[in-house]
Amino acid sequence: MPKRGGTEVFRITGARQGLADDVRGRQRRYVISMTVRTLSVIAAAVLWNVERHVAFVALGLGILLPYIAVVIANAGRETAPSLPSTFVPTPERPALDAPNLKKTSDQS
């Protein structure tokens, strides 16, 4: 929908997430992943002599999580929405009918 200056107006639902919000979300996911990794390594150390098979699972999780966390944290921003859903279509204004200026014999 063009404004007076002829610029296009975008729908707010088509706007991308702000950069600060995107970075904050990726940092939060990374910290959560690293916390789970730390807890799994501690669990592996504590459970080593008690439940060896559970300790191996926890140790494997502790080894794999850093790679997964880095890949998720570095996975760039979300994709931009497609153009048809981003732009507001220009509304078509119906033409006004011309006023009937003819005088009829019934009207005085």
C-alpha positions as a Python dict, from the first residue, in 0.01 Angstrom:
ca = {
    (1, 'M'): (0, 0, 0),
    (2, 'P'): (184, 312, -115),
    (3, 'K'): (188, 609, 116),
    (4, 'R'): (188, 968, 0),
    (5, 'G'): (559, 950, -79),
    (6, 'G'): (509, 636, -285),
    (7, 'T'): (704, 410, -47),
    (8, 'E'): (591, 54, 21),
    (9, 'V'): (457, -48, 359),
    (10, 'F'): (562, -381, 510),
    (11, 'R'): (354, -603, 734),
    (12, 'I'): (499, -631, 1083),
    (13, 'T'): (443, -1008, 1078),
    (14, 'G'): (679, -1027, 782),
    (15, 'A'): (963, -851, 967),
    (16, 'R'): (1262, -1053, 1079),
    (17, 'Q'): (1350, -1097, 1443),
    (18, 'G'): (1581, -824, 1572),
    (19, 'L'): (1954, -899, 1572),
    (20, 'A'): (1989, -849, 1948),
    (21, 'D'): (1699, -1090, 2012),
    (22, 'D'): (1849, -1344, 1773),
    (23, 'V'): (2193, -1332, 1941),
    (24, 'R'): (2035, -1349, 2287),
    (25, 'G'): (1837, -1658, 2189),
    (26, 'R'): (2142, -1832, 2044),
    (27, 'Q'): (2347, -1749, 2356),
    (28, 'R'): (2070, -1888, 2577),
    (29, 'R'): (2059, -2215, 2379),
    (30, 'Y'): (2439, -2245, 2399),
    (31, 'V'): (2448, -2187, 2777),
    (32, 'I'): (2171, -2444, 2831),
    (33, 'S'): (2358, -2699, 2617),
    (34, 'M'): (2684, -2639, 2801),
    (35, 'T'): (2507, -2668, 3138),
    (36, 'V'): (2363, -3005, 3035),
    (37, 'R'): (2710, -3110, 2917),
    (38, 'T'): (2871, -3010, 3246),
    (39, 'L'): (2609, -3197, 3445),
    (40, 'S'): (2650, -3506, 3228),
    (41, 'V'): (3031, -3509, 3274),
    (42, 'I'): (2986, -3470, 3652),
    (43, 'A'): (2727, -3751, 3647),
    (44, 'A'): (2970, -3971, 3452),
    (45, 'A'): (3241, -3911, 3712),
    (46, 'V'): (3005, -3976, 4004),
    (47, 'L'): (2845, -4286, 3850),
    (48, 'W'): (3166, -4444, 3715),
    (49, 'N'): (3196, -4700, 3998),
    (50, 'V'): (2821, -4732, 4063),
    (51, 'E'): (2649, -4772, 3725),
    (52, 'R'): (2914, -4801, 3458),
    (53, 'H'): (2674, -4822, 3158),
    (54, 'V'): (2489, -4505, 3271),
    (55, 'A'): (2827, -4335, 3317),
    (56, 'F'): (2921, -4427, 2957),
    (57, 'V'): (2597, -4273, 2827),
    (58, 'A'): (2656, -3957, 3031),
    (59, 'L'): (3017, -3939, 2911),
    (60, 'G'): (2907, -3982, 2549),
    (61, 'L'): (2655, -3703, 2594),
    (62, 'G'): (2928, -3486, 2746),
    (63, 'I'): (3153, -3552, 2447),
    (64, 'L'): (2889, -3490, 2176),
    (65, 'L'): (2712, -3186, 2323),
    (66, 'P'): (2987, -2926, 2262),
    (67, 'Y'): (2982, -2996, 1888),
    (68, 'I'): (2603, -2988, 1873),
    (69, 'A'): (2588, -2669, 2083),
    (70, 'V'): (2836, -2487, 1860),
    (71, 'V'): (2655, -2591, 1543),
    (72, 'I'): (2322, -2473, 1684),
    (73, 'A'): (2470, -2146, 1815),
    (74, 'N'): (2637, -2064, 1483),
    (75, 'A'): (2337, -2157, 1272),
    (76, 'G'): (2268, -1806, 1144),
    (77, 'R'): (1944, -1613, 1147),
    (78, 'E'): (1611, -1744, 1034),
    (79, 'T'): (1523, -1714, 669),
    (80, 'A'): (1340, -1407, 553),
    (81, 'P'): (975, -1458, 465),
    (82, 'S'): (883, -1486, 101),
    (83, 'L'): (796, -1167, -81),
    (84, 'P'): (424, -1225, -142),
    (85, 'S'): (350, -1257, 230),
    (86, 'T'): (574, -960, 319),
    (87, 'F'): (425, -689, 105),
    (88, 'V'): (80, -540, 150),
    (89, 'P'): (-93, -536, -187),
    (90, 'T'): (-200, -200, -323),
    (91, 'P'): (-575, -169, -283),
    (92, 'E'): (-771, -88, -595),
    (93, 'R'): (-1003, 207, -559),
    (94, 'P'): (-1326, 179, -752),
    (95, 'A'): (-1397, 461, -991),
    (96, 'L'): (-1677, 694, -890),
    (97, 'D'): (-1967, 724, -1126),
    (98, 'A'): (-2005, 1062, -1294),
    (99, 'P'): (-2296, 1258, -1149),
    (100, 'N'): (-2607, 1266, -1364),
    (101, 'L'): (-2637, 1634, -1460),
    (102, 'K'): (-2918, 1598, -1712),
    (103, 'K'): (-3241, 1760, -1613),
    (104, 'T'): (-3545, 1561, -1681),
    (105, 'S'): (-3887, 1701, -1752),
    (106, 'D'): (-4018, 1556, -1424),
    (107, 'Q'): (-3771, 1756, -1215),
    (108, 'S'): (-3801, 2133, -1202),
}
